[in-house]
Amino acid sequence: MTIQVGDSIPEATLSILRDGVQPISTDEIFGGRRVVLFSVPGAFTPTCSAKHLPGYVEHHEAFRKRGIDVACIAVNDAFVMDAWGKAQNVPADLLMLADGNGAFMQALGLEMDATRFGMGLRGKRFALYAEDGVVKVLNVEAPGEFKVSSAEAMLAAIP
């Protein structure tokens, strides 16, 4: 079942590269905080690298001024997410989260099967806004689209 507005973020452990690969819990990411989490099908892929992540880098300060933290997630490993973040000049406080086996995407009900593209299980392109771990806005893209999960769309959707 897909997560909905009003649901709590499921408990999960993701990975981040900080002095080696480190676990980071969803409670640590979302607990007591206002957070936008956006998901991309894959680091270094065309739309993700040309539009999705760059939009959040460009508008990062606008989120910060509103007291909102930003995190990017993909079904990739922490080394890939870190390298992609460096290549995209991601600010240090924009978290680059790895869901290496896609378990968190499955818990959200937002996984997609990209095996026909040679990519295996991935996460759908989406963005959500949560306050203290409760989803307030959820924008999931239709296959092949990039509209509702952009930084601009999320800035407009968050009250």
Residue frames relative to the residue before (quaternion, step in Angstrom):
aa qw qx qy qz dx dy dz
M 1.0000 0.0000 0.0000 0.0000 0.00 0.00 0.00
T 0.4345 -0.7142 0.4940 0.2389 3.56 -0.92 0.94
I 0.5380 -0.6103 0.4784 0.3305 3.55 -1.03 0.83
Q 0.1704 -0.7893 0.5864 0.0639 3.57 -1.11 0.74
V 0.6396 -0.4629 0.4251 0.4427 3.55 -1.32 0.22
G 0.7472 0.3410 -0.2925 0.4898 3.56 -0.90 1.01
D 0.6021 0.5497 -0.3546 0.4578 3.60 1.25 -0.33
S 0.4544 -0.6455 0.5363 0.2988 3.54 -1.28 0.41
I 0.5478 -0.5821 0.4874 0.3514 3.54 -1.17 0.66
P 0.4426 -0.7024 0.4776 0.2874 3.63 -0.79 0.90
E 0.5308 -0.6072 0.4815 0.3432 3.55 -1.18 0.60
A 0.1861 0.7614 -0.5992 0.1631 3.55 -0.88 1.00
T 0.2949 -0.7107 0.6029 0.2108 3.51 -1.31 0.31
L 0.1331 -0.7712 0.6217 0.0331 3.52 -0.80 1.12
S 0.3845 -0.7028 0.5386 0.2611 3.58 -1.28 -0.12
I 0.0360 -0.7587 0.6504 0.0062 3.50 -1.27 0.64
L 0.3843 -0.7159 0.5269 0.2493 3.59 -1.06 0.65
R 0.2290 0.7114 -0.6227 0.2318 3.54 -0.56 1.31
D 0.7862 -0.1712 0.0788 0.5886 3.59 -0.18 1.21
G 0.7553 -0.2286 0.1086 0.6046 3.54 0.92 0.99
V 0.6511 -0.4972 0.3833 0.4266 3.54 -1.27 0.15
Q 0.0555 -0.8029 0.5931 -0.0235 3.54 -0.78 1.12
P 0.4306 -0.6634 0.5336 0.2996 3.58 -1.07 0.67
I 0.0220 -0.7642 0.6443 0.0200 3.54 -1.19 0.61
S 0.3240 -0.7771 0.5123 0.1697 3.57 -0.70 1.09
T 0.5944 -0.5541 0.4372 0.3855 3.53 -1.23 0.44
D 0.5949 0.5524 -0.3720 0.4500 3.60 1.11 -0.54
E 0.6458 0.5126 -0.3143 0.4706 3.59 1.01 -0.78
I 0.6737 0.4962 -0.2867 0.4667 3.59 1.03 -0.80
F 0.8279 0.2909 -0.1009 0.4687 3.58 0.77 -1.08
G 0.5565 0.6624 -0.3839 0.3229 3.59 1.11 -0.60
G 0.8582 0.0290 -0.0608 0.5089 3.58 -0.72 1.13
R 0.6638 0.4902 -0.2934 0.4827 3.57 1.22 0.32
R 0.3662 -0.6472 0.6116 0.2699 3.51 -1.38 0.29
V 0.0476 0.8345 -0.5370 0.1142 3.58 -0.54 1.20
V 0.1795 -0.6977 0.6779 0.1467 3.50 -1.21 0.72
L 0.0799 -0.7587 0.6462 0.0187 3.52 -0.89 1.06
F 0.0123 -0.7927 0.6094 0.0137 3.54 -0.76 0.99
S 0.2566 -0.7789 0.5653 0.0891 3.51 -1.04 0.93
V 0.1238 -0.7654 0.6293 0.0528 3.50 -1.07 0.89
P 0.5723 -0.6063 0.4203 0.3581 3.61 -1.07 0.62
G 0.8135 -0.1704 0.1001 0.5469 3.61 1.05 -0.54
A 0.5201 -0.6101 0.5036 0.3220 3.53 -1.11 0.76
F 0.8357 0.2135 -0.1878 0.4699 3.54 -1.19 0.70
T 0.5028 0.6250 -0.4528 0.3894 3.63 1.18 0.23
P 0.7205 -0.5273 0.2323 0.3860 3.61 -1.08 0.69
T 0.7461 0.3833 -0.2464 0.4855 3.64 0.51 -1.09
C 0.6291 0.5529 -0.3280 0.4369 3.56 1.01 -0.81
S 0.7415 0.4183 -0.2140 0.4789 3.58 0.97 -0.92
A 0.7197 0.4482 -0.2536 0.4657 3.58 1.06 -0.67
K 0.8242 0.2190 -0.0816 0.5159 3.60 1.07 -0.69
H 0.7377 0.4783 -0.2819 0.3841 3.57 0.56 -1.18
L 0.7376 0.3872 -0.2334 0.5016 3.61 0.57 -1.11
P 0.6501 0.5182 -0.3520 0.4300 3.67 0.82 -0.76
G 0.6128 0.5530 -0.3522 0.4411 3.61 1.06 -0.64
Y 0.6809 0.4679 -0.2849 0.4861 3.57 0.99 -0.80
V 0.6001 0.5237 -0.3608 0.4853 3.60 1.12 -0.55
E 0.6668 0.5166 -0.2940 0.4494 3.57 0.90 -0.96
H 0.7856 0.3245 -0.1524 0.5043 3.60 0.93 -0.88
H 0.2976 0.7995 -0.4821 0.1995 3.57 1.28 0.20
E 0.6690 0.5070 -0.3051 0.4497 3.59 0.89 -0.90
A 0.6127 0.5454 -0.3531 0.4500 3.62 1.05 -0.68
F 0.6411 0.4906 -0.3247 0.4929 3.60 1.03 -0.72
R 0.6519 0.5287 -0.3189 0.4402 3.59 0.89 -0.92
K 0.6499 0.5242 -0.3174 0.4496 3.58 0.96 -0.86
R 0.6945 0.4334 -0.2631 0.5105 3.59 1.19 -0.52
G 0.5274 -0.6636 0.3914 0.3583 3.59 1.29 0.13
I 0.5212 0.6289 -0.3976 0.4180 3.53 1.20 0.59
D 0.2908 -0.7321 0.5934 0.1656 3.56 -0.89 1.01
V 0.2303 -0.7714 0.5816 0.1170 3.56 -1.18 0.59
A 0.0012 0.7795 -0.6260 0.0236 3.53 -1.07 0.85
C 0.2262 -0.7378 0.6252 0.1163 3.52 -1.13 0.84
I 0.0394 -0.8012 0.5971 0.0030 3.57 -1.02 0.80
A 0.0571 0.7663 -0.6390 0.0341 3.52 -1.20 0.67
V 0.4764 -0.6016 0.5417 0.3430 3.52 -1.30 0.36
N 0.3866 0.6271 -0.5509 0.3922 3.49 0.21 1.45
D 0.5433 -0.5906 0.4549 0.3862 3.57 -1.23 0.04
A 0.6856 -0.5145 0.3349 0.3913 3.56 -1.27 0.40
F 0.6154 0.5481 -0.3522 0.4437 3.61 1.08 -0.63
V 0.6521 0.4992 -0.3042 0.4827 3.58 0.99 -0.84
M 0.6638 0.5028 -0.3149 0.4554 3.60 0.88 -0.89
D 0.6477 0.5099 -0.3150 0.4704 3.59 1.00 -0.79
A 0.6667 0.4966 -0.3039 0.4654 3.60 0.89 -0.90
W 0.6432 0.5084 -0.3191 0.4755 3.59 1.00 -0.80
G 0.6376 0.5282 -0.3253 0.4569 3.58 0.97 -0.82
K 0.6561 0.4957 -0.3078 0.4786 3.59 0.96 -0.83
A 0.6616 0.5135 -0.3026 0.4551 3.59 0.95 -0.87
Q 0.7346 0.4012 -0.2094 0.5056 3.58 1.17 -0.65
N 0.4160 -0.7333 0.4461 0.3004 3.62 1.30 0.17
V 0.1510 0.8131 -0.5368 0.1669 3.55 0.94 0.99
P 0.4910 -0.6492 0.4858 0.3185 3.64 -0.89 0.85
A 0.6279 -0.5884 0.3658 0.3545 3.57 -1.07 0.76
D 0.7392 0.4145 -0.2472 0.4697 3.62 1.02 -0.65
L 0.5233 0.5313 -0.4529 0.4886 3.59 1.23 0.36
L 0.3106 -0.8026 0.4823 0.1632 3.57 -0.27 1.28
M 0.1825 -0.7507 0.6281 0.0929 3.54 -1.00 0.93
L 0.0681 -0.8595 0.5052 -0.0374 3.54 0.02 1.39
A 0.2358 -0.7659 0.5867 0.1166 3.53 -1.05 0.86
D 0.0962 -0.7381 0.6666 0.0396 3.54 -0.99 0.97
G 0.1979 -0.8816 0.4145 0.1089 3.51 0.75 1.22
N 0.7922 0.2722 -0.1446 0.5268 3.59 0.89 -0.84
G 0.5168 -0.6766 0.3957 0.3442 3.59 1.26 0.07
A 0.3532 0.7659 -0.4810 0.2392 3.60 1.22 0.24
F 0.6508 0.5040 -0.3223 0.4675 3.60 1.00 -0.76
M 0.6248 0.5281 -0.3394 0.4643 3.60 1.00 -0.79
Q 0.6501 0.5012 -0.3159 0.4759 3.57 1.00 -0.80
A 0.6419 0.5198 -0.3275 0.4589 3.61 0.98 -0.80
L 0.6686 0.4742 -0.2887 0.4948 3.59 1.12 -0.67
G 0.3818 -0.7087 0.4944 0.3279 3.58 1.17 -0.54
L 0.5885 0.5886 -0.3472 0.4321 3.56 1.24 0.46
E 0.3596 0.7202 -0.5100 0.3031 3.55 1.12 0.67
M 0.1092 -0.7673 0.6239 0.1005 3.55 -1.28 0.33
D 0.4007 -0.6973 0.5469 0.2325 3.51 -1.17 0.67
A 0.0234 -0.8155 0.5771 -0.0363 3.56 -0.44 1.24
T 0.2472 0.8083 -0.5061 0.1717 3.59 1.14 0.53
R 0.6247 0.5431 -0.3636 0.4274 3.61 1.02 -0.59
F 0.6843 0.4176 -0.2763 0.5301 3.58 1.31 -0.23
G 0.5367 -0.6475 0.3837 0.3815 3.58 1.33 0.13
M 0.5763 0.6220 -0.3519 0.3964 3.59 1.25 0.36
G 0.4192 -0.7267 0.4621 0.2874 3.62 1.21 -0.10
L 0.7639 -0.2937 0.2668 0.5090 3.55 -1.20 -0.65
R 0.0161 0.7884 -0.6126 0.0535 3.58 -0.90 0.96
G 0.4997 -0.6018 0.5094 0.3587 3.53 -1.34 -0.10
K 0.5179 -0.6041 0.4974 0.3455 3.54 -1.12 0.61
R 0.5093 -0.5870 0.5140 0.3632 3.54 -1.29 0.32
F 0.2461 0.7562 -0.5694 0.2082 3.57 -0.65 1.16
A 0.1319 -0.7332 0.6496 0.1518 3.52 -1.38 0.05
L 0.0349 -0.7787 0.6257 0.0288 3.52 -1.11 0.73
Y 0.2285 -0.7239 0.6340 0.1476 3.49 -1.29 0.52
A 0.0138 -0.8062 0.5904 -0.0350 3.54 -0.84 1.04
E 0.1892 -0.7342 0.6409 0.1196 3.53 -1.22 0.67
D 0.8348 -0.1031 0.0062 0.5409 3.56 -0.66 1.19
G 0.7512 -0.4431 0.2061 0.4437 3.55 0.92 0.98
V 0.6239 0.5014 -0.3480 0.4881 3.60 1.26 0.14
V 0.4250 -0.7241 0.4893 0.2361 3.56 -0.73 1.11
K 0.1436 -0.7976 0.5842 0.0427 3.56 -0.82 1.10
V 0.7689 0.0840 -0.0351 0.6328 3.59 1.18 -0.67
L 0.0206 0.7807 -0.6239 0.0296 3.58 -0.98 0.88
N 0.0091 0.7973 -0.6001 0.0642 3.55 -0.59 1.20
V 0.0401 -0.8021 0.5946 -0.0386 3.56 -0.42 1.30
E 0.4007 -0.7353 0.5022 0.2158 3.55 -0.82 1.04
A 0.4723 -0.5949 0.5608 0.3295 3.53 -1.24 0.54
P 0.6487 -0.5287 0.3537 0.4178 3.62 -1.08 0.55
G 0.8381 0.1943 -0.1689 0.4809 3.54 -0.93 0.98
E 0.6485 0.5230 -0.3258 0.4470 3.61 1.23 -0.01
F 0.0833 -0.7505 0.6516 0.0725 3.51 -1.35 0.37
K 0.2862 0.7570 -0.5258 0.2619 3.55 0.01 1.35
V 0.8311 0.3174 -0.1329 0.4368 3.55 0.41 -1.28
S 0.6975 0.4672 -0.2824 0.4641 3.61 1.20 -0.28
S 0.4211 0.7140 -0.4618 0.3155 3.59 1.26 0.13
A 0.6531 -0.5006 0.3936 0.4099 3.55 -1.28 0.35
E 0.6530 0.5247 -0.3117 0.4484 3.56 0.95 -0.87
A 0.6573 0.5060 -0.3084 0.4656 3.58 0.96 -0.88
M 0.6766 0.4850 -0.3038 0.4634 3.59 0.96 -0.81
L 0.6095 0.5358 -0.3572 0.4624 3.60 0.99 -0.71
A 0.6787 0.4861 -0.2827 0.4723 3.58 1.00 -0.84
A 0.7055 0.4939 -0.2650 0.4337 3.61 1.03 -0.76
I 0.6608 0.5111 -0.3132 0.4516 3.58 1.14 -0.53
P 0.4209 -0.7314 0.4736 0.2522 3.59 -0.65 1.08
